[in-house]
Amino acid sequence: MTVVLFSWGKSIEGGTAEALTFALDQATERGAEMRWAVTAELEQEAVALAAHHGVRHVDVIDTAADGVDARVAVFAGYCRVTASDLILFNQSVEGRVIAARVAGRLGLPVLANVVALSNAGGSIKAEASAYGGDTRAEYVLSAPRNVLSVVTTGLVARAAAAPAAVETKRVSVDVGAPTAGFEVVSAPKVQAQRLEDAEIIVAGGRGLGKQENFELVKQMAEALGGMWGGSRAIVDDGWIDSSRQVGLTGKITRPGLYIAAGISGASQHMAGCSAAKTIIAINKDPDASIFRYARFGVVGDCVELLPELIRAAKG
């Protein structure tokens, strides 16, 4: 049996160390081999991280994989060449899409929002977040090969007792000539910095009262040199674009500081920010769930408090 984790992009994304630990644990529990498959531009960074976390096998995919369509073709091709059994993706917006499409190409079952795995006889029992993160569902994966998208915010990365001797193997995948399946007629403006990579995030929710008050969140983020985001509720209400949504179905973030203004703290939202080093919550409901996660909490109207905080931040 082989467990494989895929990574791609210009740099290692947040949550990868946690995903590596998860993949290693699954391989160890099943007496399987664990391989980390990365695109060529990540080779140097991946080898160093692999050694630190005890991963002994890194497969470097030489075939170009620019864009989602190319990555789907390349990763599916890799799985055919290597006959991987447990195929893992670090869950992000793109990772969830790629996982589903790779599974479709291979004719395999796919499960997203996975938070834990265990053995169930000859099958695998998977625990996954469901109903927007409000509950957990259990699935028995009886197929011999499965594709999983893993939520890493609740996982803990573990370093190896001693650095591993990493063996790298170059893998080329024949995916044939690329085909264009669609034409882009318009595209949103790309942010200079990704919300997932921000060190400081100020996020707002329905507790702000109305869309106009969300400007306070933007001003606070600017004053702190951070980025702004919001809850799924205000995305659904049309206050902000979905590209700024933090949560299980939005961006998975790991900032040093996360300020939540007028956000209740539903599990769907916390799945996207609970890995923050420090959470500061502002909410006029003293029983709001957000206070269970916050290191610092302020009970009060965020519309009244934010202007004071903005002035203080600006000095």
Backbone as a ProteinNet text record, in pm:
[ID]
protein_1_A
[PRIMARY]
MTVVLFSWGKSIEGGTAEALTFALDQATERGAEMRWAVTAELEQEAVALAAHHGVRHVDVIDTAADGVDARVAVFAGYCRVTASDLILFNQSVEGRVIAARVAGRLGLPVLANVVALSNAGGSIKAEASAYGGDTRAEYVLSAPRNVLSVVTTGLVARAAAAPAAVETKRVSVDVGAPTAGFEVVSAPKVQAQRLEDAEIIVAGGRGLGKQENFELVKQMAEALGGMWGGSRAIVDDGWIDSSRQVGLTGKITRPGLYIAAGISGASQHMAGCSAAKTIIAINKDPDASIFRYARFGVVGDCVELLPELIRAAKG
[TERTIARY]
85.2	0	88.2	43.6	118.2	26.8	73.3	3.9	79	9.3	74.8	5.6	86.5	36.1	87.8	-0.3	38.9	57.9	161.7	182.1	228.5	193.8	228.4	233.2	270.9	274.5	416.5	428.5	560.2	628.3	551.3	607.6	517.4	571.7	494.8	383.7	259	147.1	128	57.2	28.2	-48	-17.7	-84.8	-16	88.6	156.1	228.6	292.9	362.1	263.4	146.1	42.8	-5.4	-20.3	-64.2	39.7	167.8	273.8	268.2	250.4	239.5	119.4	7.2	-114.3	-86.9	-24.4	3.2	98.9	201.8	296.4	228	140.9	68.5	-17.8	-83.7	-167.9	-83.5	32	119.7	173	214.8	268.5	163.1	40.9	-67.1	-102.8	-82.9	-122.7	-3.5	115.1	233.6	260.7	230.8	241.2	361.1	393.4	497	432.8	499.7	447.3	537.1	476.9	551.3	488.6	574.7	529.1	558.6	455	470	457.6	562.6	564.9	600	554.6	594.3	738.3	803.7	948.5	995.2	916.7	961	969.5	909.9	911.1	1021.9	1101.2	1194.3	1283.3	1355	1451.4	1382.6	1273.2	1199.3	1137.8	1088	1021.9	1119.9	1238.3	1336.8	1374	1392.6	1427	1313.8	1189.4	1074.9	1053.2	1074.1	1058.4	1156.3	1281.2	1381.9	1342.9	1292.2	1255.3	1141.6	1049.2	931.1	938.6	1051.8	1069.4	1015.4	992.5	945	1066.4	1070.4	1189.5	1183.1	1063.6	1050	980.4	1050.4	993.1	1000.3	885.8	879.3	863.7	957.1	954.2	894.7	779.1	709.6	764.7	833.1	898	799.8	689.3	592.7	532	525.5	469	325	292.1	156.5	109.5	94.3	49.6	-101.1	-173.1	-317.7	-385.9	-512.1	-586.5	-599.6	-633.8	-652.6	-526.5	-411.5	-284.9	-251.7	-278	-247.5	-333.4	-459.9	-548.2	-493.3	-455.8	-404.4	-274.5	-184.1	-54	-68	-148.2	-162.2	-234.2	-334.7	-403	-306.6	-224.5	-124.4	-23.5	18.2	111.7	50.6	-75.7	-142.4	-152.4	-167	-171.2	-33.3	70.8	207.2	251.1	215.3	263.6	164.7	43.5	-60.1	-79.6	-91.8	-111.9	-247.8	-254.3	-377.1	-456.4	-386.9	-452.1	-395.3	-476.7	-431.2	-482.4	-391	-426.8	-394.8	-482.2	-461.8	-482.8	-395.3	-413.5	-530.5	-639.2	-760.5	-744.9	-767.8	-777.9	-886.9	-918.7	-1021.4	-979.1	-854	-805.7	-783.5	-732	-705.6	-830.5	-940.6	-1067.6	-1116.3	-1098.8	-1140.7	-1054.4	-923.7	-832.6	-856.4	-877.1	-901.9	-1022.2	-1130.6	-1252.5	-1230.8	-1158.6	-1138.4	-1040	-938.9	-846.5	-921.7	-1006.5	-1086.1	-1174.7	-1234.3	-1318.8	-1242.2	-1121.4	-1039.7	-999.9	-976.6	-932	-1047.3	-1170	-1285.4	-1284.2	-1235.2	-1223.6	-1318.2	-1356	-1437	-1353.2	-1419.9	-1351	-1429.4	-1357.8	-1421	-1346	-1419.5	-1360.5	-1386.9	-1321	-1340.3	-1298.6	-1205	-1161.3	-1079.4	-1109.6	-1035	-965.6	-1006.8	-944.8	-973	-881.8	-897.9	-864.6	-930.2	-898.5	-930.6	-881.7	-908.1	-1043.1	-1113.7	-1242.3	-1243.7	-1179.1	-1166.3	-1073.7	-1121.6	-1042.2	-1066	-1146	-1178.4	-1119.5	-1140.8	-1096.2	-1218.6	-1220	-1327.6	-1278.2	-1350	-1311.8	-1410.7	-1358	-1441	-1424.7	-1536.4	-1531.3	-1626.9	-1588.9	-1675.2	-1795.1	-1913.9	-2036.1	-2126.8	-2223.6	-2320.4	-2250.7	-2154.2	-2085.2	-1997.9	-1957	-1870.4	-1945.1	-2078.5	-2157.6	-2157.1	-2120.6	-2119.6	-2013.8	-1995.1	-1900.6	-1976.5	-1935.6	-1997.5	-1891.6	-1932	-1840.4	-1872.3	-1768.8	-1783	-1694	-1742.4	-1660.6	-1618.6	-1487.9	-1433.2	-1392.1	-1477.9	-1453.6	-1375.7	-1361.8	-1286.7	-1137.7	-1063.2	-919.6	-837.2	-888.1	-816.9	-913.9	-866.3	-952.4	-875.7	-950.3	-894.1	-956.6	-872.7	-921.6	-864.2	-948.7	-907.5	-912.4	-797.1	-782.2	-777	-863.8	-862.1	-752.3	-655.3	-537.5	-537.4	-638	-634.3	-639.5	-697.6	-704.4	-594.2	-502.7	-394	-268.8	-178.7	-53.2	63.9	153.7	273.1	371.3	440.4	535.3	669.7	774.5	908.5	961.5	1048.9	1110.7	1215.1	1240.2	1341	1478.3	1503	1627.2	1591.3	1660	1628.2	1635.6	1540.2	1537.1	1632.3	1686.2	1763.2	1662.5	1649.3	1543	1591.6	1515.1	1542.9	1449.3	1506.9	1424.4	1421.5	1307.2	1289.4	1216.7	1268.5	1205.9	1105.8	986.7	878.4	825.6	821.2	762.2	630.8	532.1	398.7	357.5	317.3	269.7	120.6	86.1	-54.4	-111.2	-31.1	-79.6	-83.1	-137.5	-144.6	-250.8	-221.6	-321.9	-440.6	-557.5	-678.4	-744	-799.9	-869.4	-1017.6	-1073.3	-1213.7	-1303	-1241.9	-1322.4	-1243	-1312	-1249.1	-1280.4	-1179.2	-1198	-1241.7	-1360.4	-1410.3	-1395.4	-1382.5	-1355.9	-1297.2	-1224.6	-1162	-1152.2	-1168.8	-1156.8	-1013.3	-997.4	-864.5	-793.9	-673.3	-597.4	-533.2	-549.4	-489.3	-338.4	-265.4	-119.6	-77.3	-152.5	-122.8	-244.9	-222.1	-332.4	-376.5	-507.9	-561.5	-504.8	-483.6	-430.9	-291	-217.1	-78.8	-64.1	-173.8	-166.3	-126.3	-43.4	-0.8	-101.9	-173.7	-277.3	-405.6	-515.9	-645.9	-749.5	-826.9	-942.9	-1065.7	-1156	-1273.6	-1401.5	-1503.6	-1631.2	-1745.4	-1852.8	-1971.2	-2097.7	-2209.4	-2339.1	-2356.7	-2274.7	-2282.6	-2248.9	-2195.3	-2169.1	-2298.3	-2405.9	-2536.5	-2575.6	-2488.1	-2518.3	-2388.8	-2403.2	-2286.8	-2195.4	-2254.2	-2173.5	-2073.6	-2111.1	-2023.2	-1902.3	-1905.6	-1790.7	-1667	-1686.9	-1572.3	-1481.5	-1539.5	-1458.9	-1360.4	-1403.6	-1315.8	-1199.4	-1228.9	-1124	-1025.7	-1079.1	-992.8	-903.8	-959.2	-881.4	-768.7	-800.3	-698.9	-587.6	-625.8	-526	-438	-499.3	-423.8	-320.8	-350.6	-260.2	-165.2	-181.7	-98.4	-135.1	-262.9	-308.6	-406.7	-481.7	-582.8	-718.5	-825	-959.1	-1032.3	-1123.1	-1204.9	-1339.3	-1416.2	-1548.8	-1605.9	-1721.8	-1789.9	-1873	-1914.6	-1997.8	-2130.3	-2181.1	-2310.8	-2310.9	-2204.3	-2204.7	-2167.4	-2101.5	-2080.8	-2215.6	-2295	-2428.8	-2517.6	-2496.3	-2575.6	-2525.8	-2412.8	-2360.3	-2276.3	-2235.7	-2153.7	-2012.9	-1955.3	-1819.3	-1814.4	-1705	-1687.4	-1646.3	-1679.6	-1648.5	-1498.6	-1417.3	-1272.3	-1218	-1300.5	-1258.5	-1322.1	-1391.3	-1458.9	-1361	-1367.7	-1287.7	-1377.9	-1333.3	-1415.1	-1393.5	-1467.5	-1454.2	-1474.9	-1570.5	-1597.4	-1532.9	-1443	-1371.5	-1222.2	-1157.5	-1013.1	-977	-875.9	-821.5	-698.6	-706.2	-600.1	-526	-403.5	-320.1	-242	-308.8	-237.1	-179.8	-91.1	-43.7	-150.3	-228.5	-335.8	-462.4	-572.2	-702.7	-801.6	-854.2	-953.6	-1090	-1182.4	-1317.3	-1416.2	-1474.7	-1568.1	-1709.8	-1796.7	-1935.3	-1954.1	-1866.6	-1873.9	-1909.4	-2010.4	-2059.6	-1964.8	-1890.6	-1798.3	-1852.1	-1936.5	-1987.5	-1870.3	-1885.3	-1775.1	-1731	-1823.5	-1788.8	-1686.3	-1704.8	-1610.4	-1479.8	-1488.9	-1369	-1275.8	-1330.5	-1245.3	-1144.9	-1175.4	-1085.8	-993.2	-1006	-921.4	-873.6	-914.9	-880.9	-732.2	-657.5	-513.1	-436.8	-507.3	-441.2	-370.2	-254.5	-181	-258	-318.6	-397	-526.5	-638.8	-770	-824.2	-864.9	-931.5	-1074.6	-1170.8	-1312.1	-1381.3	-1462.7	-1545.9	-1689.5	-1773.6	-1912.1	-1996.8	-2114.8	-2199.3	-2275.4	-2269.7	-2331.9	-2227.4	-2237.6	-2135.1	-2130.7	-2236.8	-2241.9	-2202.6	-2153	-2114.8	-2004.7	-2014.3	-1917.8	-1775.3	-1759.9	-1626.9	-1538.2	-1599	-1519.7	-1452.1	-1501.9	-1438.3	-1303.3	-1287.1	-1163.4	-1068	-1121.1	-1042.7	-947	-828.8	-735.4	-776.6	-826.6	-877.4	-1017.2	-1108.2	-1244.4	-1295.9	-1373.4	-1436	-1585.6	-1664.2	-1809.3	-1856.2	-1905.9	-1950.1	-1986.3	-2038.5	-2079.7	-1956.4	-1926.7	-1805.8	-1811.6	-1931.9	-1944.5	-1899.3	-1916.4	-1870.3	-1722.7	-1677.3	-1541	-1436.6	-1470.3	-1371.6	-1312.6	-1392.6	-1332.3	-1225.9	-1249.4	-1151	-1023.7	-1040.5	-925.1	-846.6	-917.7	-851	-765.7	-822.3	-746.2	-622.7	-639.3	-525.8	-418.1	-461.4	-365.7	-286.6	-351.2	-284.3	-194.6	-207	-122	-171.4
-120.1	0	124.2	227.2	352.7	469.4	554.8	679.1	792.5	877.6	989.2	1120	1223	1358.2	1446.3	1526.8	1615.5	1758.7	1825.6	1968.6	2033.3	2160.5	2232.5	2381.8	2460.3	2605.8	2658	2787.7	2851.4	2836.6	2806.4	2785.1	2689.2	2631.2	2538.7	2615.3	2570.1	2641.9	2603.8	2690.1	2664.5	2534.9	2464.6	2338.9	2217	2238.3	2124.2	2038.3	2100.8	2023.8	1935.7	1991	1912.9	1798.2	1826.4	1722.5	1611.2	1647.1	1546.2	1453.9	1513.1	1432.5	1338.6	1391.2	1310.5	1193.7	1222.6	1118.7	1013.1	1057.1	962.6	870.8	928.2	848.2	741.8	780.3	683.9	571.7	607.7	506.7	412.1	467.7	385.9	289.9	340.9	258.8	142.7	161.7	59.3	-19.2	6.2	-62	-29.3	94.7	136.6	228.8	250.1	346.5	483	588.5	723.7	800.8	859.8	938.9	1077.8	1177.2	1315.6	1356.7	1379.3	1416.8	1568.2	1632	1778.3	1818	1936.3	1989.2	2039.4	2049.1	2070.7	2196	2303.1	2428.6	2420.9	2317.7	2302.7	2210.1	2153.8	2046.5	2082.6	2192.5	2226.9	2248.5	2324.2	2352.2	2224.5	2138.7	2015.7	1918	1905.4	1811.8	1851.5	1981.5	2028.7	2001.3	2028.4	2005.8	1856.5	1777	1632.1	1576.2	1618.9	1571.3	1606.8	1728	1774.9	1692.3	1648.8	1577.5	1426	1376	1231.2	1165.1	1242.1	1185.9	1141.5	1015.8	961.1	961	976.3	967.1	1091.6	1164.7	1280.8	1255.8	1253.9	1238.8	1376.3	1413.2	1543.3	1524.5	1585.7	1570.5	1672.6	1623.3	1711.5	1773.7	1707	1755.1	1887.4	1983.8	2115.2	2100.3	2173.3	2165.1	2305.1	2388.4	2525.7	2534.2	2570.5	2580.8	2453.6	2468.2	2355.7	2239.9	2268.2	2160.4	2076.7	2144.9	2073.4	1992.3	2048.2	1976.8	1851.5	1863.2	1746.1	1635.2	1671.1	1571.4	1509	1593.4	1544.7	1457.1	1500.6	1423.7	1291.3	1293.8	1168.4	1074	1130.4	1049.2	989.1	1067.9	1018.1	899.6	912.4	805	677.3	691.8	572.3	506.1	589	537.1	469.3	526.9	477.4	385.5	374.7	290.5	327	456.6	504	458.1	426.3	372	475.9	550.1	654.2	787.1	864.4	985.2	1106.6	1185.7	1294	1431.1	1527.1	1667.2	1752.3	1850.9	1950.9	2038.6	2040.4	2107.6	2258.9	2311.2	2454.1	2465.3	2586.4	2600.3	2523.4	2541.8	2473.4	2325	2292.2	2152.5	2067.2	2125.1	2051.5	2024.3	2121.7	2105.3	2000.5	2011.3	1917.3	1775	1758.5	1624.6	1559.2	1634.5	1579.7	1542.7	1627.8	1602.4	1487.8	1477.4	1364.2	1233.3	1233.1	1114	1077.7	1179.5	1155.2	1091.9	1139.9	1084.3	939.2	910	775.6	680.6	735.1	652.3	605.2	692.4	656.4	739.4	689.1	769.6	883.5	994.6	1110.5	1159.7	1206.4	1261.2	1386.7	1496.9	1623.9	1646.7	1747.6	1790.2	1683.3	1596.8	1488.4	1544.6	1498.2	1543.1	1427.9	1302.9	1188.5	1060.6	964.5	832.6	725.6	610.4	496	369	256.7	129.3	74.2	12.4	-51.7	-186.6	-284.4	-413.8	-400	-439.8	-425	-293.9	-206.4	-77.5	36.6	157.3	277.1	354.1	391.8	476.6	620.4	707.9	848.8	935.1	1033.2	1131.8	1263.5	1324.1	1446.9	1550.7	1675.5	1785.5	1792.6	1818.2	1821	1935.2	1968.5	2074.9	2205	2244.8	2370.3	2367.5	2249	2237.4	2222.2	2217.7	2208.7	2069.1	1968.3	1831.6	1750.6	1627.7	1536.9	1416.7	1370	1251.7	1143.4	1018.1	905.9	830.8	794.5	722.4	598.7	489.3	369.2	360.2	366.4	364	220.6	151.5	9.5	-12.9	90.8	76.5	61.2	-8.9	-28	99	193.1	319.5	435.1	541.3	654.5	785.8	892.8	1028.2	1110.3	1175.2	1250.4	1391.2	1487.4	1626	1650.1	1682.4	1683.4	1825.6	1853.8	1982.5	1976.2	2066.4	2056.5	2154	2241.1	2343.1	2283	2164.8	2101.4	1999.5	1985.3	1888.8	1955.4	1875.3	1925.9	1864.3	1949	1899.5	1843.6	1737.5	1673.8	1655.4	1706.7	1690.5	1551.8	1500.3	1370.2	1382.6	1273.1	1273.7	1307.6	1263.5	1296.3	1319.1	1410.6	1437.3	1310	1295.1	1176.9	1193.9	1082.3	1082.4	1073	1180	1189.2	1138.4	1047.2	997.3	1068	1135	1202.9	1120.4	1120.7	1048	1139.5	1152.4	1237.9	1154	1209.1	1138	1224.7	1167.9	1237	1168.9	1249.8	1197.1	1240.4	1145.7	1176.9	1208.1	1336.1	1376.4	1412.8	1396.8	1430.8	1580.7	1620.7	1762.9	1831.3	1952.3	2024.1	2066.3	2066.8	2110.1	2222.3	2318.5	2430.3	2398.9	2392.4	2358.8	2478.8	2597.1	2716.2	2839.1	2947.6	3075.2	3175.4	3242.7	3342.8	3473.9	3520.4	3646.9	3760.2	3727.1	3826.9	3754.8	3828.2	3767.5	3870.9	3828.9	3923.8	3971.4	4088	4142.2	4055.1	4013.6	3926.3	4008.3	3961.5	4030.5	4010.6	4115.8	4106	4001.9	3991.5	3893.8	3805.9	3679.3	3587.5	3599.8	3591.2	3597	3483.1	3367.9	3251.5	3275.5	3369.6	3394.1	3515.3	3584.8	3707.9	3679.1	3766.3	3753.3	3818.2	3918.4	3986.5	3990.2	3946.6	3949.3	4010.8	4103.5	4158.4	4112.5	4041.6	3986.2	4036.4	4054.5	4103.1	4009.2	4023.1	3940.9	4023.1	3955.2	4023.3	4112.6	4090.7	4175	4320.2	4348.6	4487.8	4563.1	4489.7	4552.6	4578.6	4643.2	4673.9	4682.8	4672.8	4665.8	4787.2	4904.6	5026.3	5018.9	4950.4	4941.2	4851.1	4774.2	4688.2	4770.2	4896.3	4983.9	4994.5	4980.8	4985.8	4868.8	4753.1	4636.1	4662.5	4718.7	4750.2	4852.2	4953.7	5056.8	4999.5	4909.1	4847.3	4762.1	4687	4604.2	4691	4801.3	4892.2	4953.4	4991.8	5053.8	4957.6	4827.7	4727.3	4668	4710	4653.5	4510.9	4477.8	4341.8	4334.5	4225.3	4205.7	4186.8	4206.9	4193.6	4076.4	4019.4	3909.2	3911.5	3806	3804.6	3665.2	3658.1	3530.1	3492.3	3366.5	3321.2	3396.2	3433.1	3500.5	3630	3710.5	3838.4	3820.9	3709.7	3677.9	3644.7	3563	3528	3651.5	3749.6	3872.8	3971.2	3940.8	4027.4	4144	4142.2	4251.7	4249.9	4129.3	4115	3999.8	3995.3	3889.7	3759.1	3648	3517.2	3492.2	3566.4	3549.2	3592.9	3665.3	3712.7	3632.5	3525.3	3446.1	3357.6	3363.3	3276.6	3165.4	3040.8	2932	2802.7	2702.3	2569	2570.6	2650	2657.8	2780.2	2845.4	2961.7	2943.7	3045.9	3041.9	2981	2896.3	2838.6	2921.4	2997.5	3091.8	3049.7	3101.3	3072.9	3198.1	3309	3433.5	3434.8	3530.3	3550.8	3617.4	3705.7	3778.4	3776	3735.3	3732.7	3808.4	3918.2	3997.8	3971.5	3919.8	3887.1	3987.8	4067.8	4172	4136	4112.2	4080.9	3944.4	3851.2	3713.6	3621.6	3538.2	3455.7	3343.1	3290.7	3181.3	3044.8	3037.1	2907.2	2819.5	2688.9	2597.1	2606.1	2637.3	2653.4	2764.3	2874.1	2986	2952.8	2891.7	2865.1	2765.7	2682.4	2590.2	2665.5	2791.6	2871.2	2962.9	2970	3064.3	3011.2	2892.8	2843.2	2817.3	2810	2788.5	2918.5	3031.5	3159.9	3153.9	3219	3218.6	3295	3407.6	3487.7	3531.4	3505.1	3550.6	3652.6	3767.3	3870.1	3880.8	3863.4	3866	3989.1	4051.7	4164.7	4128.9	4115.8	4076.6	4123.1	4174.7	4224.1	4113.4	3991	3876	3805.3	3812.6	3750.3	3598.5	3538.5	3393.2	3346.5	3436.7	3400	3294.1	3198.1	3087.4	3134.7	3246.5	3296.7	3314.9	3345.8	3370.3	3243.2	3125.9	3000.5	2981.1	3045.3	3030.9	3148.7	3260.3	3383.7	3386.2	3439	3463.2	3589.1	3687.4	3810.3	3836	3878	3905.8	4036.5	4106	4231.4	4218.7	4231.2	4228.2	4371.3	4395.8	4530.5	4540.1	4654.2	4678.4	4711.1	4626.1	4646.9	4776.1	4823.1	4948.4	5066.9	5056.5	5161.8	5145.4	5020.3	4994.2	5006.8	4968.3	4969.5	5108	5215.8	5347.9	5382.2	5342.5	5368.5	5287.3	5162.8	5077.8	5126.7	5176.3	5230.4	5351.1	5440	5558.4	5517.2	5416.2	5370	5306.6	5231	5164.6	5265.1	5374.8	5478.3	5567.3	5550.1	5627.4	5767.3
0	0	0	-71.4	-77.7	-44	47.1	80.5	12.5	-61.9	-129.6	-93.4	-71.7	-48.8	-160.8	-221	-330.2	-281	-333	-308.8	-438.7	-456.7	-579.3	-549.4	-650.4	-635.6	-630.1	-604.5	-601.4	-466.2	-362.1	-228.9	-152	-45.6	37.7	108.1	94.3	154.3	300.3	372.6	512.7	532	639.1	668.5	611.6	530	467.8	570.7	668.2	772.1	848.1	877.8	945.8	857	727.1	633.7	621.4	625.1	619.7	741.1	858.6	980.3	971.9	922.5	905.5	810.6	696.4	596.8	651.9	723.3	783.2	883.9	965.2	1064.7	997	886	814.8	755.5	699.9	641.6	749	862.2	971.4	1024.6	1042.9	1098.4	1007	876.1	779.4	724.4	776.1	726.7	581.6	542.8	403.4	382.5	258	220.7	201.8	249.3	232.2	136.5	33.3	-64.7	-72.9	-83.4	-99.7	-242.8	-320.9	-461.2	-474.9	-525.9	-537.2	-679.6	-720.1	-849.9	-841.4	-956.4	-961.4	-888.5	-892.2	-830.7	-678.4	-619.8	-474.1	-424.4	-514.6	-476.9	-358.3	-367.1	-262.2	-127.5	-129.2	-5.9	50.8	-38	5.4	69.4	13.4	68.4	211.1	234.6	369.4	467.9	425.5	513.6	538	434.1	447.5	550.3	543.9	638.7	781.8	800.1	933.8	993.5	908	958.1	939.3	893.9	886.5	761.6	656.2	529.1	447.8	409.2	343.7	191.5	136.1	-9.4	-64.8	-150.4	-218.4	-368.3	-432.8	-577.9	-640.9	-727.8	-793.9	-933	-955.5	-1083.6	-1182.1	-1285.7	-1383	-1481.1	-1505.5	-1604.3	-1559.8	-1651.3	-1618.8	-1571.6	-1464.7	-1407.8	-1371.6	-1472.9	-1451.6	-1472.9	-1368.9	-1377.8	-1330.9	-1293.5	-1236.3	-1334.2	-1460.3	-1557.8	-1573.4	-1583.5	-1600	-1475.3	-1358.2	-1233.8	-1219.9	-1255.9	-1250.8	-1340	-1462.9	-1557.2	-1507.3	-1456.1	-1409.7	-1285.7	-1189	-1064.8	-1089.6	-1176.9	-1211	-1282.2	-1371.9	-1440.7	-1344.9	-1246.9	-1145.1	-1070	-1032.6	-957.2	-1039	-1170.6	-1255.6	-1261	-1273.2	-1284.1	-1155.3	-1041.8	-912.7	-841.6	-892.9	-830	-683.8	-655.8	-518.4	-467	-337.1	-279.2	-200	-112.2	-32.9	-80.5	-150.7	-220.2	-144.5	-89.4	1.7	-56.1	-24	-58.8	65.5	85.7	190.6	147.4	223.2	176.5	171.7	53.5	26.6	-78.7	-121.8	-225.6	-350.1	-392.5	-512.4	-487	-369.3	-337.8	-339	-290.4	-287.9	-430.6	-518.7	-658.1	-727.9	-709.4	-774.9	-725.7	-595.8	-541	-608.1	-621	-681.1	-827.5	-899.5	-1042.7	-1066	-981.8	-992.5	-967.4	-864.7	-835.7	-954	-1016.6	-1132.3	-1247	-1270.5	-1379	-1352.1	-1226.3	-1190.8	-1161.2	-1154.4	-1121.4	-977.8	-887.4	-746.2	-661	-542.7	-450.3	-393.1	-360.2	-303.3	-182.4	-80.9	38.9	79.8	99.1	141.8	290.4	345.6	485.9	586.3	548.9	637	753.3	874	992.3	1064.8	1038.1	1106	1028.2	1040.2	979.5	1082.6	1070.1	1154.9	1077.2	1124.6	1058.7	1102.3	1008.2	1037.5	967.7	1030.3	965	846	730.1	608.6	538.1	598.2	537.8	620.6	571.8	642.8	689.9	816.5	867.6	869.5	801.1	791.5	867.7	939.3	1007.7	933.6	895.4	816.8	873.1	858.3	899.9	806	861.9	781.1	825.1	739.8	767.4	808.3	723.1	748.6	871.1	914	1030.3	1160.8	1156.7	1279.4	1340.5	1261	1313.4	1240.5	1282.3	1218.4	1164.7	1049.1	989.1	973.9	988.2	972.5	843.8	770.7	645.1	649.8	597	582.3	436.2	412.8	277.6	245.5	175.2	147.9	19.1	-64	-188.6	-157.5	-242.2	-216.3	-235.3	-314.9	-339.2	-316	-250	-216.6	-228.3	-258.8	-265.8	-153.9	-72.8	42.6	44	79.2	100.9	251.4	311.1	457.1	512.3	610	680.7	786.3	778.7	865.2	982.5	992.6	1098.6	1238.3	1252.4	1383.6	1407.4	1311.3	1323.5	1379	1430.1	1486.4	1411.1	1361.3	1292.8	1394.9	1357	1448.7	1379.2	1441.2	1386.1	1418.8	1333.3	1357.8	1468.3	1539.6	1645.8	1589.5	1466.5	1395.9	1249.6	1181.2	1040.5	956.4	866.6	780.5	663	615.5	491.5	377.5	302.3	201.5	66.2	9.7	-125	-222.6	-321.8	-422.2	-550.7	-613.4	-738.7	-835.6	-955	-1055.3	-1134.9	-1150.5	-1218.4	-1332.2	-1450.9	-1565.7	-1600.6	-1633	-1662	-1801.7	-1884.4	-2018.9	-2011.6	-2029.5	-2021.3	-2157.6	-2264.3	-2396.5	-2418.9	-2531.5	-2565.1	-2480.5	-2429.1	-2349.3	-2434.8	-2376	-2445.5	-2367.6	-2439.2	-2375	-2370.3	-2250.4	-2236.5	-2216.8	-2199.1	-2178.1	-2219.5	-2235.7	-2270.1	-2160.2	-2109	-2004.4	-2069.4	-2032.6	-2086.7	-1986.5	-1859.5	-1756.4	-1636.5	-1554.8	-1437.4	-1328	-1201.5	-1091.1	-1076.3	-1018	-993.2	-890.2	-922.7	-833.6	-722.5	-597.8	-485	-486.2	-447.6	-442.2	-339.6	-231.4	-126.7	-105	-81.6	-55.6	89	110.2	245.9	330.5	269.5	341.2	396.9	336.5	377.9	468.6	497.2	576.2	720.1	776.2	915.1	1009.1	959.1	1037.7	955.3	1014.1	945.7	1038.4	984.2	1054.6	977	1043.5	976.1	1041.8	959.9	1010.3	979.5	1058	1037.3	1047.1	1058.3	1061	1182.9	1285.7	1404.3	1377.2	1258	1218.9	1188.3	1167.3	1148.4	1005.2	928.9	788.9	709.4	577.5	489.3	503.4	521.2	530.3	646.3	752.5	869.5	846.1	737.4	708.7	674.4	636.1	608.9	730.8	850.6	972.6	977.9	930.3	925.6	830.5	714.7	617.1	673.5	741.4	799	909.2	989	1095.9	1037.3	933	867.7	809.9	748.4	689.9	798.4	909.8	1019	1078.1	1074.3	1130.7	1027	901.3	795.9	762	779.6	752.9	637.9	631.5	528.7	594.9	518.3	573.6	509.7	588.5	540.2	609.9	592.3	653.1	664.4	725.2	746.3	624	618.7	507.4	504.4	621.7	628	548.1	560.6	488.9	342.4	309.4	167.9	104.8	175.5	126.5	113.7	202.4	198.1	93.2	29.6	-75.2	-26.4	99.7	152.4	93.7	82.9	31.9	-67.1	-144.2	-243.1	-175.2	-236.2	-177.7	-165.7	-241.6	-232.6	-97.5	-19.3	112.9	226.7	191.8	294.8	370.3	501.6	587.9	640.4	630.4	681.8	607.7	646.4	588.7	438.5	390.3	246.9	183.8	257.2	205.6	223.8	277	295.9	432	430.6	553.6	590.1	697.5	731.7	858.5	872.7	990.8	1029.6	1055.6	1085.7	1226.6	1249.9	1385.8	1470.4	1406.4	1476	1392.3	1454.3	1386.9	1474.2	1422.1	1494.2	1432	1512.2	1464.5	1521.1	1434.6	1476.5	1434.1	1531.1	1499.4	1438	1471.8	1421.4	1538	1520.4	1631.3	1668.8	1569.2	1597.8	1562.4	1459	1413.6	1371.7	1388	1359	1213.6	1122.2	981.5	964.6	1038.1	1028.7	1099.9	1217.1	1296.3	1227.5	1140	1064.4	979.1	948.6	865.2	941	1074.7	1149.8	1283.8	1323.4	1457.2	1475.2	1364.3	1374.6	1397.4	1407.7	1435	1570	1578.7	1706.1	1813.6	1775.1	1870	1804.3	1870.4	1822.7	1921.7	1869.5	1949.6	1899.8	1989.4	1951.1	2007.5	1923	1965.2	1931.5	2034	2010.8	2128.7	2099.6	2208.6	2280.5	2225.5	2291.2	2376.9	2509.4	2595.3	2584.2	2528.8	2514.4	2374.2	2291.8	2155.4	2157.4	2067.9	2063.8	2039.5	1972.1	1937.3	2059.8	2174.6	2295	2347.7	2307.4	2349.1	2280.4	2166.1	2088.7	2108.5	2156.4	2162.6	2280.9	2257.3	2367.4	2442.6	2367.4	2427.5	2372.6	2458.3	2415	2470.6	2389.4	2430.9	2408.3	2514.3	2501.7	2478.7	2359.2	2325.2	2179.1	2140.6	2002.8	1919.3	1821.6	1742.3	1660.6	1628.1	1552.9	1638.4	1768.4	1858.6	1894.8	1905.7	1950.7	1840.3	1718.7	1611	1584.2	1581.2	1559	1663.3	1789.4	1894.8	1870.6	1829.4	1802.6	1681.5	1582.1	1462.8	1500	1581.6	1625.1	1705.6	1791.9	1872.3	1784.5	1683.9	1594.8	1511.6	1477.2	1397.6	1483.2	1616.6	1707.8	1728.3
[MASK]
+++++++++++++++++++++++++++++++++++++++++++++++++++++++++++++++++++++++++++++++++++++++++++++++++++++++++++++++++++++++++++++++++++++++++++++++++++++++++++++++++++++++++++++++++++++++++++++++++++++++++++++++++++++++++++++++++++++++++++++++++++++++++++++++++++++++++++++++++++++++++++++++++++++++++++++++++++++++++++

